[in-house]
């Protein structure tokens, strides 16, 4: 009996010891994996999408070497946050896409404020041309930029004497922003020949995204400055006003509209389009990700409409223009639009930071992608600097003439 108990105790002891050893091994493996994941040697990826050929993890050894060299040799003060932000900015800039940007928490806040039409600065939307120059997409109406005389396609050569060569859009925007009442000096290259200098006083800017009125001759005039969260409601309010007045025609002014929220463009387009009509398609490569169609709130359907565009009409403004034109609901007057045919998504990151990343290209109902091409109007009408100085809006006048004759 004693012998049997002893053998059982021995087996129990061996079993417990084996469990303990296995537990230790598992903990070591988990710890090791955790360390490797945390150090960047292991990461997890779905493997889907156009960049699925990229490795599941990056080799950070060369980055660590650069970090150590800067840490040990750089003659200047740096912080860990600065270095991490530099790495994140570098990853975004590695795409060579001017619309893929990393925003620090303060930059993200400023970006979101601008989307809502509230910010402190000069009121100009920035972009990049095909040569990676920082350029003005559009000065917003009645802002310091517009009043100073900045124009779409103006190249910003320097900001307060600092060259913009190699500068990101985000950095340029940061340098141009500042407290209300302070000044910023921009060196501008216009039409590749003129070098101009503008010293502009910054201001707190709150711009309602939609303005509207009924012109003489019972023509409804709706101006959309950018596509923001309030655009859908304000545009519908304008549409209801036009409907009640039984306007004989409508001018939709999208000049100097740099774009904004895609859903707002869908809702605005739907005021004219019958339910189910194609507004645009998003594609990744050649694969259609999503087709956007009109919602059925077409209270302006059938009313003759002219869309006004210029070189500052971009992105969501071009989506709306293409949708109304290609579905036969609008005639387009002005000059060729900016040509931004890609879509961005905002990814929220820890501590309020954000990544704005290009996720797809978008296509008009006629199947065309307008990136770097723009939309050519049905009727080209120039608006010169002299016209502006003389308060003569030749494009708006052409729209009124068109509506009066149709």
ABEGO torsion letter per residue (X at the ends): XAAAAAAAAAAAAAAAAAAAAAAAAAAAAAAAAAAAAAAGABBBBAGBEAAAABBABBBAAAAAAAAAAAAAABBBBBBAAAAAAAAAAAAAAAAGBAABBBBBAAAAAAAAAAAAGBBBEAGBBBBBBAAGBBBBABBBBGBAAAAAGBBBGBBBABBGGBBABGBBAAAAAAAABEBBGBBBBBBBBBGGABBBBBBBBBBBBBBBABBBBBBBGGBBBBBBABBBAAAAAAAAAAAAAAAAAGBABBBBBABGBAEEBAAAAAAAAAAABBBGBBABBBBBEABBABBBBBAGBBAABGBBBBBBBBAABBEAAAAAAAAAAAAGABBBBEBBBAGBABBBBBBBBBGGBBBBBBABBBBBAAGBBABGAEBBBABBBBBBAAAAAAGBBAAAAAAAAAAAAX
